[in-house]
């Protein structure tokens, strides 16, 4: 199957990044969300993303007008009827994801693969609410999507070998490679990363070190490009909290309990880059 048109559900940071990457690699994209207000913000995010991409990839021939021309911004889920592949990027909330999959399963052609862009939610659980569990696969993109060459692909209980092959071909068409892992909550990347970020929040909460110093230690001592709290701000503290809560509920292990400071900051609307401030300031 050719992936001429790709449905991208969810026009937040990750969804916009996936849509940008797809449009830059010649795909037609249907980018869906629940309101015109969200889609207007997605257009602004896309402009910023294209500027950042050209800044860091000066030799890349990217025409912003052509990228925008390949993306249909819409609230109409019926447009997914023409999709050859679907990537879902809605918030890490099971009730929301379940409703989305029950809805799109009736619209999208039966042979089309669903890719769940999640950092913690079970791919097997998602597949179980569809009539195509063998064609549901996890596809954990990294942020910012257009600049990250590797994707964590997750094989659910029913995910077929053919679907994994399809996922590899789809990602290759985006200029990406993948590593396939098994379906356990958090998979590899976030089972480790969320623990690291959550513990870094505890360090700040307990007065062990300031956020800048926590991040500086990881960058200067271990060679990380970003510290754990900078990474949290980039992902969004609300997304971090949801991911940690999914891990806590999944494993019933106290090591995944969310730091009270993290919960307090999210309640206050201090979410990281997207709100202008998190553990660092951005405005």
C-alpha positions as CSV (number, residue, x, y, z in Angstrom):
1,X,0.0,0.0,0.0
2,X,1.2,3.5,-0.8
3,X,0.8,6.1,2.0
4,X,-0.4,9.0,-0.2
5,X,-2.8,10.5,2.4
6,X,-2.1,10.2,6.2
7,X,-4.6,11.0,8.9
8,X,-3.1,12.8,11.9
9,X,-5.4,13.0,14.9
10,X,-4.6,15.6,17.5
11,X,-3.1,19.0,16.6
12,X,-1.0,19.5,19.7
13,X,2.8,19.7,19.7
14,X,3.3,16.1,18.7
15,X,0.5,16.1,16.1
16,X,1.8,19.2,14.4
17,X,5.3,17.8,14.4
18,X,4.2,14.6,12.8
19,X,2.1,16.5,10.2
20,X,5.1,18.8,9.4
21,X,7.4,15.8,9.0
22,X,4.9,14.0,6.7
23,X,4.2,17.1,4.6
24,X,8.0,17.8,4.2
25,X,8.4,14.2,2.9
26,X,5.7,14.6,0.2
27,X,2.7,13.1,2.0
28,X,-0.8,14.6,1.9
29,X,-2.0,15.1,5.5
30,X,-5.4,15.5,7.1
31,X,-4.7,17.1,10.5
32,X,-7.8,16.8,12.8
33,X,-8.7,18.3,16.2
34,X,-11.9,19.2,18.0
35,X,-12.0,23.0,17.4
36,X,-11.0,25.7,14.9
37,X,-9.2,27.5,17.8
38,X,-6.9,24.5,18.3
39,X,-6.3,24.3,14.5
40,X,-5.5,28.0,14.3
41,X,-2.9,27.4,17.1
42,X,-1.6,24.4,15.1
43,X,-1.0,26.7,12.1
44,X,1.1,29.0,14.3
45,X,3.0,26.0,15.8
46,X,3.7,24.8,12.3
47,X,5.1,28.1,11.2
48,X,7.4,28.1,14.3
49,X,8.4,24.5,13.6
50,X,9.3,25.2,10.0
51,X,11.4,28.2,11.1
52,X,13.2,26.0,13.6
53,X,13.8,23.2,11.1
54,X,15.3,25.5,8.5
55,X,17.5,27.2,11.2
56,X,19.0,23.9,12.2
57,X,19.0,22.4,8.7
58,X,20.3,25.2,6.6
59,X,21.0,22.9,3.6
60,X,17.5,21.5,3.6
61,X,15.2,22.7,0.8
62,X,11.9,23.2,2.6
63,X,9.2,25.4,1.0
64,X,6.9,26.5,3.9
65,X,4.1,27.3,1.4
66,X,4.3,23.8,-0.1
67,X,4.2,22.2,3.3
68,X,1.1,24.1,4.3
69,X,-0.5,23.2,0.9
70,X,-0.2,19.5,1.7
71,X,-2.0,19.8,5.1
72,X,-5.8,20.0,5.4
73,X,-6.7,21.4,8.9
74,X,-10.1,20.1,9.8
75,X,-12.5,19.1,12.6
76,X,-14.3,16.6,10.2
77,X,-13.4,13.0,11.1
78,X,-15.2,11.8,8.0
79,X,-12.1,12.9,6.0
80,X,-10.3,9.9,7.4
81,X,-12.2,7.8,4.9
82,X,-9.5,8.6,2.4
83,X,-6.5,8.0,4.7
84,X,-4.0,5.3,3.9
85,X,-2.4,5.3,7.4
86,X,-3.5,7.0,10.6
87,X,-1.3,8.4,13.4
88,X,-3.2,9.3,16.6
89,X,-1.6,11.9,19.0
90,X,-4.4,12.8,21.5
91,X,-3.7,13.4,25.2
92,X,-2.5,10.6,27.4
93,X,-6.0,10.0,28.8
94,X,-7.5,6.5,28.3
95,X,-11.2,7.7,28.1
96,X,-10.3,10.2,25.4
97,X,-8.3,7.7,23.4
98,X,-10.9,5.0,23.7
99,X,-13.6,7.3,22.3
100,X,-11.3,8.3,19.4
101,X,-10.6,4.8,18.4
102,X,-14.2,3.6,18.6
103,X,-15.1,6.6,16.3
104,X,-12.4,6.2,13.7
105,X,-12.7,2.4,13.5
106,X,-16.1,3.0,11.8
107,X,-14.7,5.5,9.3
108,X,-11.3,4.3,8.2
109,X,-10.9,1.5,5.7
110,X,-10.5,-1.9,7.4
111,X,-7.0,-2.6,5.9
112,X,-5.5,0.7,7.2
113,X,-3.1,0.6,10.1
114,X,-3.6,2.7,13.2
115,X,-0.4,4.0,14.9
116,X,-0.8,5.0,18.5
117,X,1.6,7.8,19.4
118,X,1.8,7.3,23.1
119,X,4.4,7.3,25.8
120,X,2.8,4.9,28.2
121,X,-0.7,3.6,27.3
122,X,-1.0,-0.1,26.4
123,X,-1.1,-0.8,22.6
124,X,-2.9,-4.1,23.4
125,X,-5.6,-2.1,25.2
126,X,-6.1,0.3,22.3
127,X,-6.3,-2.6,19.8
128,X,-9.0,-4.3,21.9
129,X,-11.5,-1.5,21.3
130,X,-11.2,-1.8,17.5
131,X,-12.1,-4.4,14.9
132,X,-8.5,-4.5,13.7
133,X,-6.3,-5.3,16.7
134,X,-3.7,-6.9,14.4
135,X,-3.4,-3.6,12.6
136,X,-2.8,-1.4,15.7
137,X,0.8,-0.6,16.5
138,X,2.5,1.8,18.9
139,X,4.6,4.6,17.4
140,X,6.3,6.7,20.0
141,X,7.7,9.7,18.2
142,X,10.3,12.0,19.9
143,X,10.0,15.7,20.1
144,X,10.6,17.7,18.0
145,X,9.5,15.1,15.5
146,X,11.0,16.5,12.2
147,X,14.5,16.6,13.9
148,X,14.5,13.1,15.5
149,X,15.6,10.2,13.3
150,X,14.5,7.3,15.6
151,X,11.0,6.1,16.6
152,X,10.1,3.6,19.3
153,X,7.7,1.1,17.7
154,X,5.6,-1.0,20.1
155,X,4.2,-4.4,19.2
156,X,0.9,-5.1,21.0
157,X,-0.3,-8.6,21.8
158,X,-2.2,-8.9,18.5
159,X,0.0,-6.7,16.3
160,X,0.9,-8.7,13.2
161,X,4.3,-9.1,11.6
162,X,2.8,-7.5,8.5
163,X,1.8,-4.5,10.5
164,X,5.3,-4.1,11.9
165,X,6.6,-4.2,8.3
166,X,4.1,-1.6,7.3
167,X,5.2,0.6,10.2
168,X,8.8,0.3,9.1
169,X,8.0,1.3,5.5
170,X,5.8,4.2,6.7
171,X,8.6,5.5,8.9
172,X,11.2,5.1,6.2
173,X,9.0,7.3,4.0
174,X,9.3,10.0,6.7
175,X,13.1,9.6,6.7
176,X,13.1,7.7,10.0
177,X,14.4,4.4,11.5
178,X,12.7,2.5,14.3
179,X,13.4,0.1,17.2
180,X,10.7,-2.4,17.9
181,X,9.9,-3.2,21.6
182,X,7.2,-5.2,23.4
183,X,4.1,-3.7,24.9
184,X,4.6,-2.9,28.6
185,X,3.5,0.4,30.0
186,X,6.1,3.1,29.4
187,X,7.9,0.8,27.0
188,X,11.7,1.5,27.1
189,X,12.1,5.2,26.7
190,X,9.5,6.5,29.1
191,X,9.7,3.8,31.7
192,X,13.2,5.2,32.3
193,X,12.7,8.8,31.3
194,X,9.6,9.5,33.4
195,X,11.3,8.1,36.5
196,X,14.3,10.3,35.9
197,X,12.2,13.4,35.4
198,X,10.0,12.7,38.4
199,X,13.0,12.1,40.6
200,X,14.5,15.4,39.3
201,X,11.3,17.2,40.4
202,X,11.7,15.6,43.9
203,X,15.2,17.0,44.0
204,X,13.9,20.5,43.4
205,X,11.0,19.9,45.8
206,X,13.4,18.7,48.6
207,X,15.7,21.7,48.1
208,X,18.7,19.5,47.0
209,X,19.4,21.7,44.0
210,X,17.9,24.4,41.8
211,X,16.4,23.4,38.4
212,X,19.3,25.0,36.5
213,X,21.8,23.1,38.5
214,X,20.0,19.8,38.2
215,X,20.0,20.2,34.4
216,X,23.6,21.4,34.3
217,X,24.8,18.3,36.1
218,X,23.2,16.0,33.5
219,X,24.6,18.1,30.6
220,X,28.1,18.6,31.8
221,X,28.7,15.3,33.7
222,X,26.9,13.0,31.3
223,X,26.9,14.8,28.0
224,X,23.2,15.0,27.7
225,X,22.0,17.7,25.3
226,X,19.2,18.7,27.7
227,X,18.7,18.1,31.4
228,X,15.7,16.2,32.7
229,X,13.8,19.4,33.8
230,X,14.4,21.1,30.4
231,X,13.1,17.9,28.8
232,X,10.1,18.0,31.0
233,X,9.4,21.7,30.0
234,X,9.7,20.7,26.3
235,X,7.3,17.8,26.6
236,X,4.9,19.6,28.8
237,X,4.5,19.1,32.6
238,X,0.8,18.1,32.1
239,X,1.9,15.3,29.7
240,X,4.7,14.3,32.2
241,X,2.2,14.0,35.0
242,X,-0.3,12.0,32.9
243,X,2.5,9.6,31.9
244,X,3.7,9.1,35.4
245,X,0.2,8.5,36.6
246,X,-0.3,5.8,33.9
247,X,2.9,4.1,35.0
248,X,1.8,4.3,38.7
249,X,-1.6,2.8,37.9
250,X,-0.2,0.2,35.6
251,X,2.5,-1.2,37.9
252,X,1.1,-0.4,41.3
253,X,4.6,0.5,42.3
254,X,5.4,3.4,44.6
255,X,8.5,4.3,42.7
256,X,6.2,5.8,40.0
257,X,4.3,8.1,42.5
258,X,4.1,11.6,41.0
259,X,6.1,14.3,42.9
260,X,3.7,16.6,44.7
261,X,5.5,19.6,43.2
262,X,4.8,18.3,39.7
263,X,1.1,18.0,40.5
264,X,1.1,21.5,42.1
265,X,2.7,23.1,39.0
266,X,0.2,21.4,36.6
267,X,-2.7,22.6,38.8
268,X,-1.3,26.1,38.6
269,X,-1.1,26.0,34.8
270,X,2.7,26.1,34.8
271,X,3.3,23.6,32.1
272,X,6.7,24.4,30.5
273,X,7.4,25.9,27.2
274,X,3.8,26.0,25.9
275,X,2.7,28.1,28.9
276,X,5.9,30.3,28.9
277,X,7.3,28.9,32.1
278,X,7.9,25.6,33.9
279,X,11.1,24.8,35.7
280,X,12.6,27.5,33.4
281,X,11.2,30.7,31.9
282,X,10.7,31.0,28.1
283,X,9.1,34.5,27.8
